[in-house]
């Protein structure tokens, strides 16, 4: 059930982030598709990446301490078997990389500070064409609505592809959950006094 909830929360956060991005453009936070700044959309993208990262870690654990490797791999293998997932999902495998930029923001900022030559850190919703004059090293976080892609510290993830991957996992997990619920209801009905 937990994986179903993580998938659903991710999909809700993606929808809210896109909606906020569209609303910002309609409000005129952007002039000629250049600057658009909305914290809510970035907060929602961060939430979506956190939920997607959790799904990824449940199915494909990574960078674990040695004492955690064996149980984590066994759990992930069993969960993938139950859900009928036979192949690695490249988009979901990348989700923790982008999400980790948020979780380890302090060290990412340290690295950014050593490589940047300017004093600007872009944190915005903006199309790539509007950033031509800003060096890549000075870009912090960004959502490009024209490509439906989220960028952070040089890492990027296609929001549309992430959404498709999450929907695939959700479909399998929800099917298993509802099948289990129906089975348990049948058992309960047999046990109930008549």
C-alpha atoms as a printed R data frame, in Angstrom:
    type eleno elety resid chain resno       x       y       z
1   ATOM     1    CA   UNK     A     1   0.000   0.000   0.000
2   ATOM     2    CA   UNK     A     2   2.842   2.412   0.801
3   ATOM     3    CA   UNK     A     3   4.120   2.333  -2.771
4   ATOM     4    CA   UNK     A     4   0.593   3.132  -4.037
5   ATOM     5    CA   UNK     A     5   0.470   6.181  -1.768
6   ATOM     6    CA   UNK     A     6   3.941   7.359  -2.850
7   ATOM     7    CA   UNK     A     7   2.921   7.086  -6.523
8   ATOM     8    CA   UNK     A     8  -0.362   8.918  -5.969
9   ATOM     9    CA   UNK     A     9   1.344  11.685  -3.991
10  ATOM    10    CA   UNK     A    10   3.933  12.067  -6.771
11  ATOM    11    CA   UNK     A    11   1.248  12.373  -9.446
12  ATOM    12    CA   UNK     A    12  -0.681  14.961  -7.409
13  ATOM    13    CA   UNK     A    13   2.500  17.005  -6.863
14  ATOM    14    CA   UNK     A    14   3.333  16.919 -10.595
15  ATOM    15    CA   UNK     A    15  -0.174  18.102 -11.487
16  ATOM    16    CA   UNK     A    16  -0.006  20.923  -8.915
17  ATOM    17    CA   UNK     A    17   3.453  22.027 -10.087
18  ATOM    18    CA   UNK     A    18   2.370  22.196 -13.720
19  ATOM    19    CA   UNK     A    19  -0.825  23.993 -12.737
20  ATOM    20    CA   UNK     A    20   1.108  26.573 -10.706
21  ATOM    21    CA   UNK     A    21   3.544  27.037 -13.569
22  ATOM    22    CA   UNK     A    22   0.650  27.675 -15.969
23  ATOM    23    CA   UNK     A    23  -1.032  30.021 -13.479
24  ATOM    24    CA   UNK     A    24   2.182  32.023 -13.078
25  ATOM    25    CA   UNK     A    25   2.368  32.532 -16.826
26  ATOM    26    CA   UNK     A    26  -1.288  33.598 -16.943
27  ATOM    27    CA   UNK     A    27  -0.790  36.025 -14.032
28  ATOM    28    CA   UNK     A    28   1.984  37.675 -15.960
29  ATOM    29    CA   UNK     A    29   4.864  36.624 -13.735
30  ATOM    30    CA   UNK     A    30   6.594  36.098 -17.011
31  ATOM    31    CA   UNK     A    31   7.175  38.723 -19.655
32  ATOM    32    CA   UNK     A    32   7.537  37.408 -23.189
33  ATOM    33    CA   UNK     A    33   8.240  33.902 -21.826
34  ATOM    34    CA   UNK     A    34  11.293  35.056 -19.880
35  ATOM    35    CA   UNK     A    35  11.189  35.454 -16.090
36  ATOM    36    CA   UNK     A    36   8.689  33.602 -14.028
37  ATOM    37    CA   UNK     A    37   9.286  33.022 -10.361
38  ATOM    38    CA   UNK     A    38   6.984  30.949  -8.207
39  ATOM    39    CA   UNK     A    39   8.039  29.141  -5.079
40  ATOM    40    CA   UNK     A    40   4.915  26.960  -4.974
41  ATOM    41    CA   UNK     A    41   5.709  25.255  -8.276
42  ATOM    42    CA   UNK     A    42   9.266  24.497  -7.144
43  ATOM    43    CA   UNK     A    43   7.989  23.187  -3.835
44  ATOM    44    CA   UNK     A    44   5.612  20.879  -5.695
45  ATOM    45    CA   UNK     A    45   8.387  19.686  -8.040
46  ATOM    46    CA   UNK     A    46  10.565  18.970  -5.000
47  ATOM    47    CA   UNK     A    47   7.723  16.971  -3.444
48  ATOM    48    CA   UNK     A    48   7.172  15.022  -6.667
49  ATOM    49    CA   UNK     A    49  10.873  14.168  -6.876
50  ATOM    50    CA   UNK     A    50  10.929  13.079  -3.233
51  ATOM    51    CA   UNK     A    51   7.979  10.722  -3.744
52  ATOM    52    CA   UNK     A    52   9.436   9.404  -7.022
53  ATOM    53    CA   UNK     A    53  12.809   8.917  -5.316
54  ATOM    54    CA   UNK     A    54  11.114   6.882  -2.598
55  ATOM    55    CA   UNK     A    55   9.455   4.645  -5.197
56  ATOM    56    CA   UNK     A    56  12.800   4.209  -6.914
57  ATOM    57    CA   UNK     A    57  14.582   3.324  -3.672
58  ATOM    58    CA   UNK     A    58  11.888   0.778  -2.781
59  ATOM    59    CA   UNK     A    59  12.288  -0.978  -6.138
60  ATOM    60    CA   UNK     A    60  16.013  -0.426  -6.802
61  ATOM    61    CA   UNK     A    61  17.974   0.330  -3.603
62  ATOM    62    CA   UNK     A    62  21.224   2.254  -4.014
63  ATOM    63    CA   UNK     A    63  24.295   3.326  -2.042
64  ATOM    64    CA   UNK     A    64  23.606   1.346   1.067
65  ATOM    65    CA   UNK     A    65  25.822   0.546   4.014
66  ATOM    66    CA   UNK     A    66  27.040  -3.037   3.871
67  ATOM    67    CA   UNK     A    67  24.713  -4.174   6.640
68  ATOM    68    CA   UNK     A    68  21.708  -2.954   4.640
69  ATOM    69    CA   UNK     A    69  22.584  -4.359   1.218
70  ATOM    70    CA   UNK     A    70  21.305  -7.915   1.548
71  ATOM    71    CA   UNK     A    71  17.894  -7.151   3.156
72  ATOM    72    CA   UNK     A    72  17.300  -4.169   0.847
73  ATOM    73    CA   UNK     A    73  18.055  -6.162  -2.276
74  ATOM    74    CA   UNK     A    74  15.856  -9.034  -1.087
75  ATOM    75    CA   UNK     A    75  12.996  -6.652  -0.305
76  ATOM    76    CA   UNK     A    76  13.312  -4.886  -3.661
77  ATOM    77    CA   UNK     A    77  13.530  -8.167  -5.582
78  ATOM    78    CA   UNK     A    78  10.413  -9.466  -3.805
79  ATOM    79    CA   UNK     A    79   8.485  -6.236  -4.363
80  ATOM    80    CA   UNK     A    80   9.387  -6.180  -8.069
81  ATOM    81    CA   UNK     A    81   8.324  -9.838  -8.350
82  ATOM    82    CA   UNK     A    82   4.979  -9.129  -6.668
83  ATOM    83    CA   UNK     A    83   4.387  -6.163  -8.965
84  ATOM    84    CA   UNK     A    84   5.586  -7.997 -12.087
85  ATOM    85    CA   UNK     A    85   8.321  -5.449 -12.808
86  ATOM    86    CA   UNK     A    86  11.023  -7.176 -14.811
87  ATOM    87    CA   UNK     A    87  13.091  -4.260 -16.154
88  ATOM    88    CA   UNK     A    88  14.814  -1.298 -14.592
89  ATOM    89    CA   UNK     A    89  13.106   2.005 -15.247
90  ATOM    90    CA   UNK     A    90  15.790   4.507 -16.322
91  ATOM    91    CA   UNK     A    91  13.678   7.536 -15.440
92  ATOM    92    CA   UNK     A    92  12.892   6.287 -11.941
93  ATOM    93    CA   UNK     A    93  16.535   5.324 -11.431
94  ATOM    94    CA   UNK     A    94  17.459   8.958 -12.187
95  ATOM    95    CA   UNK     A    95  14.828  10.439  -9.840
96  ATOM    96    CA   UNK     A    96  16.937  10.016  -6.660
97  ATOM    97    CA   UNK     A    97  19.869  11.802  -8.334
98  ATOM    98    CA   UNK     A    98  17.831  14.973  -8.846
99  ATOM    99    CA   UNK     A    99  16.046  14.562  -5.497
100 ATOM   100    CA   UNK     A   100  19.397  14.207  -3.718
101 ATOM   101    CA   UNK     A   101  20.249  17.720  -4.872
102 ATOM   102    CA   UNK     A   102  17.486  18.918  -2.554
103 ATOM   103    CA   UNK     A   103  18.390  16.575   0.300
104 ATOM   104    CA   UNK     A   104  22.076  17.527   0.167
105 ATOM   105    CA   UNK     A   105  21.532  21.165  -0.690
106 ATOM   106    CA   UNK     A   106  24.347  22.379   1.536
107 ATOM   107    CA   UNK     A   107  27.050  20.388  -0.256
108 ATOM   108    CA   UNK     A   108  25.535  21.171  -3.669
109 ATOM   109    CA   UNK     A   109  25.625  24.880  -2.790
110 ATOM   110    CA   UNK     A   110  29.269  24.559  -1.730
111 ATOM   111    CA   UNK     A   111  30.131  23.016  -5.093
112 ATOM   112    CA   UNK     A   112  28.097  25.691  -6.906
113 ATOM   113    CA   UNK     A   113  29.889  28.469  -5.003
114 ATOM   114    CA   UNK     A   114  33.329  27.171  -6.042
115 ATOM   115    CA   UNK     A   115  32.499  26.938  -9.741
116 ATOM   116    CA   UNK     A   116  30.392  30.055 -10.303
117 ATOM   117    CA   UNK     A   117  31.940  33.328 -11.356
118 ATOM   118    CA   UNK     A   118  28.827  35.432 -10.980
119 ATOM   119    CA   UNK     A   119  26.647  36.381  -8.085
120 ATOM   120    CA   UNK     A   120  23.406  35.088  -9.539
121 ATOM   121    CA   UNK     A   121  21.679  31.835  -8.782
122 ATOM   122    CA   UNK     A   122  18.707  31.141 -11.004
123 ATOM   123    CA   UNK     A   123  15.714  29.571  -9.255
124 ATOM   124    CA   UNK     A   124  12.874  30.035 -11.668
125 ATOM   125    CA   UNK     A   125  10.375  28.679 -14.146
126 ATOM   126    CA   UNK     A   126  11.719  29.658 -17.513
127 ATOM   127    CA   UNK     A   127  12.238  28.497 -21.056
128 ATOM   128    CA   UNK     A   128  15.773  27.606 -22.182
129 ATOM   129    CA   UNK     A   129  15.724  30.360 -24.817
130 ATOM   130    CA   UNK     A   130  15.480  33.024 -22.107
131 ATOM   131    CA   UNK     A   131  18.673  31.823 -20.384
132 ATOM   132    CA   UNK     A   132  21.141  32.278 -23.219
133 ATOM   133    CA   UNK     A   133  22.994  35.081 -21.406
134 ATOM   134    CA   UNK     A   134  23.322  33.202 -18.073
135 ATOM   135    CA   UNK     A   135  26.153  30.666 -17.785
136 ATOM   136    CA   UNK     A   136  25.076  27.103 -17.014
137 ATOM   137    CA   UNK     A   137  27.231  27.126 -13.871
138 ATOM   138    CA   UNK     A   138  25.058  29.941 -12.464
139 ATOM   139    CA   UNK     A   139  21.768  28.088 -12.887
140 ATOM   140    CA   UNK     A   140  20.317  26.627  -9.712
141 ATOM   141    CA   UNK     A   141  16.876  25.110 -10.213
142 ATOM   142    CA   UNK     A   142  14.615  25.575 -13.168
143 ATOM   143    CA   UNK     A   143  11.502  24.156 -14.749
144 ATOM   144    CA   UNK     A   144  11.237  24.583 -18.504
145 ATOM   145    CA   UNK     A   145   7.530  24.416 -19.341
146 ATOM   146    CA   UNK     A   146   8.242  24.206 -23.075
147 ATOM   147    CA   UNK     A   147  10.146  20.931 -22.569
148 ATOM   148    CA   UNK     A   148   8.315  19.808 -19.404
149 ATOM   149    CA   UNK     A   149  11.728  19.264 -17.831
150 ATOM   150    CA   UNK     A   150  13.054  20.074 -14.363
151 ATOM   151    CA   UNK     A   151  16.726  21.035 -13.971
152 ATOM   152    CA   UNK     A   152  18.849  21.340 -10.852
153 ATOM   153    CA   UNK     A   153  22.596  21.862 -10.674
154 ATOM   154    CA   UNK     A   154  23.102  20.448 -14.150
155 ATOM   155    CA   UNK     A   155  20.938  17.377 -13.555
156 ATOM   156    CA   UNK     A   156  17.618  17.115 -15.335
157 ATOM   157    CA   UNK     A   157  14.545  14.953 -15.454
158 ATOM   158    CA   UNK     A   158  11.703  14.860 -17.936
159 ATOM   159    CA   UNK     A   159   8.567  15.432 -15.918
160 ATOM   160    CA   UNK     A   160   6.418  13.768 -18.612
161 ATOM   161    CA   UNK     A   161   8.580  10.619 -18.586
162 ATOM   162    CA   UNK     A   162   8.666  10.591 -14.793
163 ATOM   163    CA   UNK     A   163   4.878  10.805 -14.750
164 ATOM   164    CA   UNK     A   164   4.600   7.872 -17.187
165 ATOM   165    CA   UNK     A   165   6.966   5.749 -15.090
166 ATOM   166    CA   UNK     A   166   5.104   6.503 -11.868
167 ATOM   167    CA   UNK     A   167   1.773   5.703 -13.538
168 ATOM   168    CA   UNK     A   168   3.122   2.309 -14.656
169 ATOM   169    CA   UNK     A   169   4.270   1.414 -11.138
170 ATOM   170    CA   UNK     A   170   1.053   2.794  -9.622
171 ATOM   171    CA   UNK     A   171  -1.071   0.708 -11.994
172 ATOM   172    CA   UNK     A   172   0.706  -2.490 -10.995
173 ATOM   173    CA   UNK     A   173   0.791  -1.661  -7.291
174 ATOM   174    CA   UNK     A   174  -2.839  -0.513  -7.140
175 ATOM   175    CA   UNK     A   175  -3.920  -3.675  -8.976
176 ATOM   176    CA   UNK     A   176  -2.081  -5.826  -6.447
177 ATOM   177    CA   UNK     A   177  -3.452  -3.839  -3.524
178 ATOM   178    CA   UNK     A   178  -7.054  -4.020  -4.730
179 ATOM   179    CA   UNK     A   179  -6.678  -7.714  -5.544
180 ATOM   180    CA   UNK     A   180  -5.412  -8.315  -2.019
181 ATOM   181    CA   UNK     A   181  -8.272  -6.264  -0.568
182 ATOM   182    CA   UNK     A   182 -10.848  -8.329  -2.490
183 ATOM   183    CA   UNK     A   183  -9.188 -11.564  -1.309
184 ATOM   184    CA   UNK     A   184  -9.214 -10.387   2.313
185 ATOM   185    CA   UNK     A   185 -12.866  -9.368   2.042
186 ATOM   186    CA   UNK     A   186 -13.752 -12.860   0.762
187 ATOM   187    CA   UNK     A   187 -11.911 -14.434   3.694
188 ATOM   188    CA   UNK     A   188 -13.634 -12.116   6.163
189 ATOM   189    CA   UNK     A   189 -17.040 -12.866   4.687
190 ATOM   190    CA   UNK     A   190 -16.430 -16.618   5.116
191 ATOM   191    CA   UNK     A   191 -15.360 -16.114   8.726
192 ATOM   192    CA   UNK     A   192 -18.322 -13.900   9.608
193 ATOM   193    CA   UNK     A   193 -21.084 -15.636  11.545
194 ATOM   194    CA   UNK     A   194 -24.141 -16.409   9.457
